[in-house]
Amino acid sequence: MKLTNKFNLPQTLINLHEKQRKDYSETRGDADVSVTQIIRPPRIDMLRKEHFKDMEEDLSDRLWAILGTVIHVVMVDGADEEHIPEENLFIEIEGWILKGGIDVQHIGVDDNNQIHVRILDYKFTRAIKYQKKDYQDWQEQLNCYAYMVTKCKGYIVDGIDVVMFVRDFSGASAERDKSYPPASCCVVDIHLWSVSKQEEFIREHILEHQDARRRVEWGEDLLECSDHHRWKRPDEWTVQKPGAKRASKVTKTEAEADEWRQTKKKPDEYEVTIRKGHPSRCEGDWCGVSRWCDQWLAEKKEMEDAEAKE
């Protein structure tokens, strides 16, 4: 991958970025795949492998990931005898070695000398993540870690938490909006699955990634990314008079839109049209490979053709 520096950021950040990449490569060991990979769509993973040398990323877009190194210092220096910081675990599932890098394990011992653990994961994020309670990706990642701790170490996992560092925190917003994060750093309790559900999830996703690699080797088409993985906003239906600049009503379903239209004195003066939800991950190239993705390129052309007809 080519690293650009469009804003002439200091060399120290470039050095830190390169060190992080080197450290990650060294800690991966003989693993076939990591937890962060298997929760990613296989299509993205395979396109990244194919086009890695042609991909570009600006240093400014990597800034928060780079600064995550600071958090790792906090985890190590702040640990005591009840904390295990930065441990890499490896487990074999479906013939592959899976790696999981766990930030912190807070351990305790019960009366039967059984070790219990609470897993902590530190993340820089935006306030909107907290407001929307959009934790599915965190839930998947941390439950994979919980499974590995259970199976690799024999510990009982009592809970999983994300320690959020809200990089766009506003004290004024916290005071007036109850859905807003209460502080610039807060702990979010993530739903812990059963061990059987954790194992089922991991096996299913490893098999999907294995299938994707087989498809590439055999020259077959990759499976498409789901709407969820593409961060696709739901479709909406609008009710408006032809030529009007703004919709009179926006609904979640066509039936709701038509029902509202029928309440008007002259319903035939209004028309119901669909407003397709756009996949923001693809549009913003947050996957890094949208320019090579036939799924996105076909949909993009379809949207452009539809707009041209309007």
BALOBA-1460 file (C-alpha; in Angstrom, 3 decimals):
// residues 310
<rec num="1" residu="m" x="0.000" y="0.000" z="0.000"/>
<rec num="2" residu="k" x="1.212" y="3.485" z="-0.886"/>
<rec num="3" residu="l" x="1.240" y="5.953" z="1.989"/>
<rec num="4" residu="t" x="0.743" y="9.573" z="0.956"/>
<rec num="5" residu="n" x="1.288" y="12.683" z="3.063"/>
<rec num="6" residu="k" x="-0.861" y="15.363" z="1.436"/>
<rec num="7" residu="f" x="-0.780" y="17.665" z="4.456"/>
<rec num="8" residu="n" x="2.953" y="17.426" z="5.146"/>
<rec num="9" residu="l" x="2.544" y="15.844" z="8.582"/>
<rec num="10" residu="p" x="5.747" y="15.273" z="10.577"/>
<rec num="11" residu="q" x="8.114" y="12.386" z="9.909"/>
<rec num="12" residu="t" x="7.615" y="11.107" z="13.447"/>
<rec num="13" residu="l" x="4.053" y="10.078" z="12.545"/>
<rec num="14" residu="i" x="5.276" y="8.306" z="9.416"/>
<rec num="15" residu="n" x="7.867" y="6.461" z="11.488"/>
<rec num="16" residu="l" x="5.252" y="5.442" z="14.034"/>
<rec num="17" residu="h" x="2.940" y="4.209" z="11.286"/>
<rec num="18" residu="e" x="5.682" y="2.064" z="9.760"/>
<rec num="19" residu="k" x="6.608" y="0.681" z="13.185"/>
<rec num="20" residu="q" x="2.982" y="-0.302" z="13.814"/>
<rec num="21" residu="r" x="2.821" y="-2.180" z="10.510"/>
<rec num="22" residu="k" x="6.065" y="-3.990" z="11.290"/>
<rec num="23" residu="d" x="4.920" y="-4.892" z="14.820"/>
<rec num="24" residu="y" x="1.588" y="-6.223" z="13.530"/>
<rec num="25" residu="s" x="3.345" y="-8.369" z="10.946"/>
<rec num="26" residu="e" x="5.631" y="-9.833" z="13.604"/>
<rec num="27" residu="t" x="2.821" y="-10.609" z="16.066"/>
<rec num="28" residu="r" x="0.705" y="-12.353" z="13.439"/>
<rec num="29" residu="g" x="2.962" y="-15.411" z="13.519"/>
<rec num="30" residu="d" x="1.643" y="-18.395" z="11.577"/>
<rec num="31" residu="a" x="-1.991" y="-17.300" z="11.747"/>
<rec num="32" residu="d" x="-4.079" y="-17.734" z="8.596"/>
<rec num="33" residu="v" x="-6.494" y="-15.004" z="9.571"/>
<rec num="34" residu="s" x="-7.221" y="-12.568" z="12.398"/>
<rec num="35" residu="v" x="-10.433" y="-11.804" z="14.259"/>
<rec num="36" residu="t" x="-10.617" y="-8.352" z="12.643"/>
<rec num="37" residu="q" x="-10.388" y="-10.046" z="9.239"/>
<rec num="38" residu="i" x="-13.127" y="-12.618" z="9.722"/>
<rec num="39" residu="i" x="-15.651" y="-10.002" z="10.841"/>
<rec num="40" residu="r" x="-14.911" y="-8.141" z="7.611"/>
<rec num="41" residu="p" x="-16.694" y="-9.170" z="4.374"/>
<rec num="42" residu="p" x="-14.606" y="-11.730" z="2.431"/>
<rec num="43" residu="r" x="-15.036" y="-9.646" z="-0.733"/>
<rec num="44" residu="i" x="-13.189" y="-6.728" z="0.867"/>
<rec num="45" residu="d" x="-10.473" y="-9.003" z="2.215"/>
<rec num="46" residu="m" x="-9.804" y="-10.631" z="-1.153"/>
<rec num="47" residu="l" x="-9.870" y="-7.361" z="-3.100"/>
<rec num="48" residu="r" x="-7.371" y="-5.907" z="-0.639"/>
<rec num="49" residu="k" x="-5.071" y="-8.857" z="-1.148"/>
<rec num="50" residu="e" x="-5.301" y="-8.523" z="-4.925"/>
<rec num="51" residu="h" x="-4.843" y="-4.755" z="-5.127"/>
<rec num="52" residu="f" x="-2.772" y="-4.037" z="-2.018"/>
<rec num="53" residu="k" x="0.203" y="-2.638" z="-3.986"/>
<rec num="54" residu="d" x="-2.088" y="-0.214" z="-5.848"/>
<rec num="55" residu="m" x="-4.036" y="0.988" z="-2.815"/>
<rec num="56" residu="e" x="-3.346" y="4.463" z="-1.454"/>
<rec num="57" residu="e" x="-3.977" y="5.896" z="1.984"/>
<rec num="58" residu="d" x="-3.084" y="9.296" z="3.312"/>
<rec num="59" residu="l" x="-1.302" y="9.637" z="6.615"/>
<rec num="60" residu="s" x="-4.043" y="11.991" z="7.832"/>
<rec num="61" residu="d" x="-6.620" y="9.204" z="7.427"/>
<rec num="62" residu="r" x="-4.489" y="6.918" z="9.597"/>
<rec num="63" residu="l" x="-4.039" y="9.459" z="12.381"/>
<rec num="64" residu="w" x="-6.399" y="7.950" z="14.965"/>
<rec num="65" residu="a" x="-5.113" y="4.450" z="14.345"/>
<rec num="66" residu="i" x="-1.572" y="5.759" z="14.793"/>
<rec num="67" residu="l" x="-2.494" y="7.544" z="18.003"/>
<rec num="68" residu="g" x="-3.964" y="4.270" z="19.242"/>
<rec num="69" residu="t" x="-0.387" y="3.429" z="20.141"/>
<rec num="70" residu="v" x="-0.734" y="5.883" z="23.010"/>
<rec num="71" residu="i" x="-3.580" y="3.796" z="24.400"/>
<rec num="72" residu="h" x="-1.404" y="0.697" z="24.318"/>
<rec num="73" residu="v" x="1.106" y="2.525" z="26.506"/>
<rec num="74" residu="v" x="-1.729" y="3.278" z="28.939"/>
<rec num="75" residu="m" x="-2.761" y="-0.386" z="28.959"/>
<rec num="76" residu="v" x="0.730" y="-1.653" z="29.703"/>
<rec num="77" residu="d" x="1.845" y="1.025" z="32.142"/>
<rec num="78" residu="g" x="-1.511" y="1.087" z="33.905"/>
<rec num="79" residu="a" x="-1.746" y="-2.672" z="34.431"/>
<rec num="80" residu="d" x="-1.457" y="-4.247" z="37.880"/>
<rec num="81" residu="e" x="-1.570" y="-7.847" z="39.113"/>
<rec num="82" residu="e" x="-5.271" y="-8.052" z="38.185"/>
<rec num="83" residu="h" x="-4.748" y="-7.066" z="34.549"/>
<rec num="84" residu="i" x="-3.242" y="-8.855" z="31.549"/>
<rec num="85" residu="p" x="-2.463" y="-6.272" z="28.840"/>
<rec num="86" residu="e" x="-1.954" y="-6.900" z="25.133"/>
<rec num="87" residu="e" x="-2.107" y="-10.666" z="24.822"/>
<rec num="88" residu="n" x="-2.230" y="-12.447" z="21.464"/>
<rec num="89" residu="l" x="-4.104" y="-15.756" z="21.408"/>
<rec num="90" residu="f" x="-4.149" y="-18.382" z="18.653"/>
<rec num="91" residu="i" x="-6.630" y="-21.179" z="18.054"/>
<rec num="92" residu="e" x="-7.212" y="-23.659" z="15.222"/>
<rec num="93" residu="i" x="-10.714" y="-23.759" z="13.750"/>
<rec num="94" residu="e" x="-11.749" y="-25.413" z="10.464"/>
<rec num="95" residu="g" x="-8.092" y="-26.049" z="9.674"/>
<rec num="96" residu="w" x="-7.083" y="-22.399" z="10.009"/>
<rec num="97" residu="i" x="-5.128" y="-20.679" z="12.767"/>
<rec num="98" residu="l" x="-7.097" y="-17.704" z="14.066"/>
<rec num="99" residu="k" x="-5.321" y="-14.855" z="15.875"/>
<rec num="100" residu="g" x="-6.946" y="-12.512" z="18.361"/>
<rec num="101" residu="g" x="-5.155" y="-9.547" z="19.929"/>
<rec num="102" residu="i" x="-6.822" y="-8.698" z="23.240"/>
<rec num="103" residu="d" x="-6.215" y="-5.265" z="24.742"/>
<rec num="104" residu="v" x="-6.826" y="-5.987" z="28.438"/>
<rec num="105" residu="q" x="-8.118" y="-8.876" z="30.541"/>
<rec num="106" residu="h" x="-9.256" y="-7.916" z="34.044"/>
<rec num="107" residu="i" x="-8.979" y="-11.095" z="36.074"/>
<rec num="108" residu="g" x="-10.273" y="-12.321" z="39.413"/>
<rec num="109" residu="v" x="-10.479" y="-15.610" z="41.290"/>
<rec num="110" residu="d" x="-13.600" y="-17.104" z="42.891"/>
<rec num="111" residu="d" x="-13.818" y="-19.275" z="46.026"/>
<rec num="112" residu="n" x="-13.155" y="-22.397" z="43.931"/>
<rec num="113" residu="n" x="-9.939" y="-20.931" z="42.510"/>
<rec num="114" residu="q" x="-11.574" y="-20.591" z="39.106"/>
<rec num="115" residu="i" x="-10.279" y="-17.588" z="37.169"/>
<rec num="116" residu="h" x="-12.858" y="-15.126" z="35.882"/>
<rec num="117" residu="v" x="-12.104" y="-12.427" z="33.350"/>
<rec num="118" residu="r" x="-13.671" y="-9.282" z="31.910"/>
<rec num="119" residu="i" x="-12.353" y="-8.292" z="28.506"/>
<rec num="120" residu="l" x="-11.680" y="-4.613" z="27.791"/>
<rec num="121" residu="d" x="-11.115" y="-3.188" z="24.323"/>
<rec num="122" residu="y" x="-9.974" y="0.424" z="23.885"/>
<rec num="123" residu="k" x="-11.235" y="2.399" z="20.892"/>
<rec num="124" residu="f" x="-11.139" y="5.929" z="19.521"/>
<rec num="125" residu="t" x="-14.550" y="6.668" z="18.051"/>
<rec num="126" residu="r" x="-17.085" y="9.386" z="17.351"/>
<rec num="127" residu="a" x="-20.046" y="10.392" z="19.484"/>
<rec num="128" residu="i" x="-22.550" y="9.208" z="16.870"/>
<rec num="129" residu="k" x="-21.474" y="5.613" z="17.524"/>
<rec num="130" residu="y" x="-22.679" y="5.942" z="21.112"/>
<rec num="131" residu="q" x="-25.841" y="7.831" z="20.149"/>
<rec num="132" residu="k" x="-26.941" y="5.219" z="17.628"/>
<rec num="133" residu="k" x="-25.891" y="2.323" z="19.886"/>
<rec num="134" residu="d" x="-24.248" y="0.938" z="16.766"/>
<rec num="135" residu="y" x="-22.229" y="-1.784" z="18.466"/>
<rec num="136" residu="q" x="-22.691" y="-4.826" z="16.223"/>
<rec num="137" residu="d" x="-19.104" y="-4.836" z="14.920"/>
<rec num="138" residu="w" x="-17.775" y="-4.473" z="18.470"/>
<rec num="139" residu="q" x="-20.086" y="-7.222" z="19.643"/>
<rec num="140" residu="e" x="-18.787" y="-9.595" z="16.977"/>
<rec num="141" residu="q" x="-15.133" y="-8.780" z="17.624"/>
<rec num="142" residu="l" x="-15.238" y="-9.030" z="21.415"/>
<rec num="143" residu="n" x="-17.292" y="-12.211" z="21.444"/>
<rec num="144" residu="c" x="-14.619" y="-13.808" z="19.251"/>
<rec num="145" residu="y" x="-12.043" y="-12.761" z="21.848"/>
<rec num="146" residu="a" x="-14.230" y="-14.136" z="24.626"/>
<rec num="147" residu="y" x="-14.407" y="-17.517" z="22.880"/>
<rec num="148" residu="m" x="-10.632" y="-17.614" z="22.506"/>
<rec num="149" residu="v" x="-10.063" y="-16.775" z="26.167"/>
<rec num="150" residu="t" x="-12.506" y="-19.522" z="27.166"/>
<rec num="151" residu="k" x="-11.007" y="-22.183" z="24.912"/>
<rec num="152" residu="c" x="-7.317" y="-21.228" z="25.019"/>
<rec num="153" residu="k" x="-7.016" y="-20.404" z="28.720"/>
<rec num="154" residu="g" x="-9.972" y="-22.066" z="30.410"/>
<rec num="155" residu="y" x="-11.097" y="-18.829" z="32.044"/>
<rec num="156" residu="i" x="-14.730" y="-17.910" z="32.654"/>
<rec num="157" residu="v" x="-15.588" y="-14.723" z="30.768"/>
<rec num="158" residu="d" x="-18.019" y="-12.649" z="32.821"/>
<rec num="159" residu="g" x="-18.319" y="-9.692" z="30.470"/>
<rec num="160" residu="i" x="-16.923" y="-7.692" z="27.580"/>
<rec num="161" residu="d" x="-16.548" y="-3.910" z="27.496"/>
<rec num="162" residu="v" x="-15.418" y="-1.234" z="25.082"/>
<rec num="163" residu="v" x="-13.640" y="1.750" z="26.606"/>
<rec num="164" residu="m" x="-14.604" y="4.586" z="24.265"/>
<rec num="165" residu="f" x="-12.436" y="7.648" z="23.739"/>
<rec num="166" residu="v" x="-14.828" y="10.100" z="22.061"/>
<rec num="167" residu="r" x="-12.633" y="12.140" z="19.753"/>
<rec num="168" residu="d" x="-15.333" y="14.735" z="18.891"/>
<rec num="169" residu="f" x="-16.734" y="15.075" z="22.429"/>
<rec num="170" residu="s" x="-18.672" y="18.243" z="23.260"/>
<rec num="171" residu="g" x="-19.519" y="19.097" z="26.850"/>
<rec num="172" residu="a" x="-22.397" y="21.298" z="25.727"/>
<rec num="173" residu="s" x="-23.927" y="18.445" z="23.704"/>
<rec num="174" residu="a" x="-23.599" y="16.095" z="26.694"/>
<rec num="175" residu="e" x="-25.550" y="18.531" z="28.876"/>
<rec num="176" residu="r" x="-28.479" y="18.989" z="26.505"/>
<rec num="177" residu="d" x="-28.704" y="15.550" z="24.862"/>
<rec num="178" residu="k" x="-29.295" y="12.458" z="27.016"/>
<rec num="179" residu="s" x="-28.328" y="10.146" z="24.123"/>
<rec num="180" residu="y" x="-24.915" y="11.809" z="23.847"/>
<rec num="181" residu="p" x="-21.845" y="10.274" z="25.560"/>
<rec num="182" residu="p" x="-21.714" y="11.568" z="29.150"/>
<rec num="183" residu="a" x="-17.946" y="12.085" z="29.057"/>
<rec num="184" residu="s" x="-15.012" y="12.078" z="26.639"/>
<rec num="185" residu="c" x="-14.169" y="8.577" z="27.893"/>
<rec num="186" residu="c" x="-16.847" y="6.079" z="28.858"/>
<rec num="187" residu="v" x="-17.300" y="2.334" z="29.185"/>
<rec num="188" residu="v" x="-19.876" y="0.499" z="27.062"/>
<rec num="189" residu="d" x="-21.097" y="-2.909" z="28.206"/>
<rec num="190" residu="i" x="-21.269" y="-5.179" z="25.152"/>
<rec num="191" residu="h" x="-23.699" y="-8.098" z="24.977"/>
<rec num="192" residu="l" x="-21.940" y="-11.398" z="25.725"/>
<rec num="193" residu="w" x="-23.108" y="-14.377" z="23.676"/>
<rec num="194" residu="s" x="-23.177" y="-17.989" z="24.749"/>
<rec num="195" residu="v" x="-20.017" y="-19.971" z="23.990"/>
<rec num="196" residu="s" x="-21.933" y="-22.061" z="21.448"/>
<rec num="197" residu="k" x="-23.069" y="-18.928" z="19.579"/>
<rec num="198" residu="q" x="-19.524" y="-17.565" z="19.632"/>
<rec num="199" residu="e" x="-18.178" y="-20.781" z="18.130"/>
<rec num="200" residu="e" x="-20.918" y="-20.908" z="15.498"/>
<rec num="201" residu="f" x="-20.162" y="-17.313" z="14.458"/>
<rec num="202" residu="i" x="-16.418" y="-17.934" z="14.151"/>
<rec num="203" residu="r" x="-16.820" y="-21.172" z="12.182"/>
<rec num="204" residu="e" x="-19.342" y="-19.617" z="9.824"/>
<rec num="205" residu="h" x="-17.112" y="-16.640" z="9.059"/>
<rec num="206" residu="i" x="-13.936" y="-18.670" z="8.652"/>
<rec num="207" residu="l" x="-15.767" y="-20.919" z="6.175"/>
<rec num="208" residu="e" x="-16.927" y="-17.819" z="4.266"/>
<rec num="209" residu="h" x="-13.344" y="-16.563" z="3.996"/>
<rec num="210" residu="q" x="-12.094" y="-19.990" z="2.973"/>
<rec num="211" residu="d" x="-14.769" y="-20.100" z="0.278"/>
<rec num="212" residu="a" x="-13.704" y="-16.645" z="-0.947"/>
<rec num="213" residu="r" x="-10.105" y="-17.786" z="-1.333"/>
<rec num="214" residu="r" x="-11.270" y="-20.876" z="-3.199"/>
<rec num="215" residu="r" x="-13.397" y="-18.720" z="-5.514"/>
<rec num="216" residu="v" x="-10.384" y="-16.567" z="-6.359"/>
<rec num="217" residu="e" x="-8.216" y="-19.617" z="-7.026"/>
<rec num="218" residu="w" x="-10.887" y="-21.139" z="-9.299"/>
<rec num="219" residu="g" x="-11.694" y="-17.858" z="-11.076"/>
<rec num="220" residu="e" x="-15.236" y="-17.658" z="-9.715"/>
<rec num="221" residu="d" x="-17.146" y="-14.505" z="-8.766"/>
<rec num="222" residu="l" x="-16.907" y="-13.367" z="-5.157"/>
<rec num="223" residu="l" x="-20.084" y="-13.259" z="-3.091"/>
<rec num="224" residu="e" x="-21.492" y="-9.765" z="-2.720"/>
<rec num="225" residu="c" x="-21.229" y="-7.728" z="0.471"/>
<rec num="226" residu="s" x="-24.423" y="-7.440" z="2.487"/>
<rec num="227" residu="d" x="-26.233" y="-4.131" z="2.997"/>
<rec num="228" residu="h" x="-25.135" y="-4.227" z="6.623"/>
<rec num="229" residu="h" x="-21.453" y="-4.518" z="5.726"/>
<rec num="230" residu="r" x="-21.824" y="-1.783" z="3.135"/>
<rec num="231" residu="w" x="-23.354" y="0.582" z="5.724"/>
<rec num="232" residu="k" x="-26.334" y="0.990" z="3.418"/>
<rec num="233" residu="r" x="-28.997" y="3.350" z="4.610"/>
<rec num="234" residu="p" x="-32.550" y="1.999" z="4.308"/>
<rec num="235" residu="d" x="-34.688" y="2.891" z="1.316"/>
<rec num="236" residu="e" x="-37.296" y="5.619" z="1.840"/>
<rec num="237" residu="w" x="-40.476" y="6.542" z="-0.008"/>
<rec num="238" residu="t" x="-41.386" y="10.135" z="-0.700"/>
<rec num="239" residu="v" x="-44.768" y="11.698" z="-1.381"/>
<rec num="240" residu="q" x="-44.699" y="14.950" z="-3.311"/>
<rec num="241" residu="k" x="-46.315" y="16.927" z="-6.073"/>
<rec num="242" residu="p" x="-44.559" y="16.687" z="-9.446"/>
<rec num="243" residu="g" x="-42.025" y="19.495" z="-9.775"/>
<rec num="244" residu="a" x="-41.941" y="20.242" z="-6.045"/>
<rec num="245" residu="k" x="-38.468" y="20.863" z="-4.634"/>
<rec num="246" residu="r" x="-39.178" y="19.087" z="-1.365"/>
<rec num="247" residu="a" x="-41.155" y="16.004" z="-0.424"/>
<rec num="248" residu="s" x="-44.400" y="16.524" z="1.469"/>
<rec num="249" residu="k" x="-43.897" y="13.275" z="3.363"/>
<rec num="250" residu="v" x="-41.081" y="10.750" z="3.768"/>
<rec num="251" residu="t" x="-41.897" y="7.227" z="4.999"/>
<rec num="252" residu="k" x="-40.114" y="3.944" z="5.612"/>
<rec num="253" residu="t" x="-42.442" y="1.847" z="3.419"/>
<rec num="254" residu="e" x="-44.349" y="2.313" z="0.180"/>
<rec num="255" residu="a" x="-47.575" y="1.326" z="1.931"/>
<rec num="256" residu="e" x="-47.159" y="4.092" z="4.521"/>
<rec num="257" residu="a" x="-46.475" y="6.609" z="1.774"/>
<rec num="258" residu="d" x="-49.551" y="5.647" z="-0.200"/>
<rec num="259" residu="e" x="-51.716" y="5.644" z="2.930"/>
<rec num="260" residu="w" x="-50.611" y="9.214" z="3.679"/>
<rec num="261" residu="r" x="-51.265" y="10.240" z="0.048"/>
<rec num="262" residu="q" x="-54.825" y="8.928" z="0.307"/>
<rec num="263" residu="t" x="-55.508" y="11.261" z="3.234"/>
<rec num="264" residu="k" x="-55.113" y="14.327" z="1.004"/>
<rec num="265" residu="k" x="-58.133" y="15.955" z="-0.624"/>
<rec num="266" residu="k" x="-56.674" y="15.416" z="-4.078"/>
<rec num="267" residu="p" x="-54.461" y="12.341" z="-3.738"/>
<rec num="268" residu="d" x="-53.932" y="12.101" z="-7.498"/>
<rec num="269" residu="e" x="-51.954" y="15.331" z="-7.359"/>
<rec num="270" residu="y" x="-49.218" y="13.492" z="-5.441"/>
<rec num="271" residu="e" x="-46.850" y="10.772" z="-6.546"/>
<rec num="272" residu="v" x="-44.981" y="8.177" z="-4.508"/>
<rec num="273" residu="t" x="-41.363" y="7.531" z="-5.417"/>
<rec num="274" residu="i" x="-38.609" y="5.485" z="-3.867"/>
<rec num="275" residu="r" x="-35.452" y="7.133" z="-2.555"/>
<rec num="276" residu="k" x="-32.789" y="4.461" z="-2.639"/>
<rec num="277" residu="g" x="-30.491" y="4.265" z="0.360"/>
<rec num="278" residu="h" x="-26.854" y="4.680" z="-0.547"/>
<rec num="279" residu="p" x="-24.072" y="2.407" z="0.762"/>
<rec num="280" residu="s" x="-21.875" y="4.941" z="2.559"/>
<rec num="281" residu="r" x="-18.973" y="2.521" z="3.000"/>
<rec num="282" residu="c" x="-18.746" y="2.118" z="-0.782"/>
<rec num="283" residu="e" x="-19.362" y="5.781" z="-1.598"/>
<rec num="284" residu="g" x="-16.722" y="6.983" z="0.826"/>
<rec num="285" residu="d" x="-14.312" y="4.198" z="-0.125"/>
<rec num="286" residu="w" x="-14.019" y="3.267" z="3.542"/>
<rec num="287" residu="c" x="-13.144" y="-0.257" z="2.448"/>
<rec num="288" residu="g" x="-10.260" y="1.091" z="0.368"/>
<rec num="289" residu="v" x="-11.099" y="-1.068" z="-2.661"/>
<rec num="290" residu="s" x="-14.339" y="0.357" z="-4.053"/>
<rec num="291" residu="r" x="-12.648" y="1.335" z="-7.340"/>
<rec num="292" residu="w" x="-12.045" y="-2.369" z="-8.082"/>
<rec num="293" residu="c" x="-15.353" y="-3.723" z="-6.765"/>
<rec num="294" residu="d" x="-17.704" y="-4.844" z="-9.545"/>
<rec num="295" residu="q" x="-20.619" y="-4.907" z="-7.100"/>
<rec num="296" residu="w" x="-20.207" y="-1.219" z="-6.256"/>
<rec num="297" residu="l" x="-19.306" y="-0.120" z="-9.793"/>
<rec num="298" residu="a" x="-22.488" y="-1.710" z="-11.173"/>
<rec num="299" residu="e" x="-24.648" y="-0.111" z="-8.486"/>
<rec num="300" residu="k" x="-22.922" y="3.258" z="-8.919"/>
<rec num="301" residu="k" x="-23.669" y="3.222" z="-12.656"/>
<rec num="302" residu="e" x="-27.278" y="2.293" z="-11.939"/>
<rec num="303" residu="m" x="-27.648" y="5.236" z="-9.549"/>
<rec num="304" residu="e" x="-26.008" y="7.631" z="-12.002"/>
<rec num="305" residu="d" x="-28.314" y="6.451" z="-14.812"/>
<rec num="306" residu="a" x="-31.360" y="6.918" z="-12.567"/>
<rec num="307" residu="e" x="-30.272" y="10.443" z="-11.634"/>
<rec num="308" residu="a" x="-29.658" y="11.315" z="-15.276"/>
<rec num="309" residu="k" x="-33.276" y="10.380" z="-16.116"/>
<rec num="310" residu="e" x="-34.726" y="12.617" z="-13.412"/>
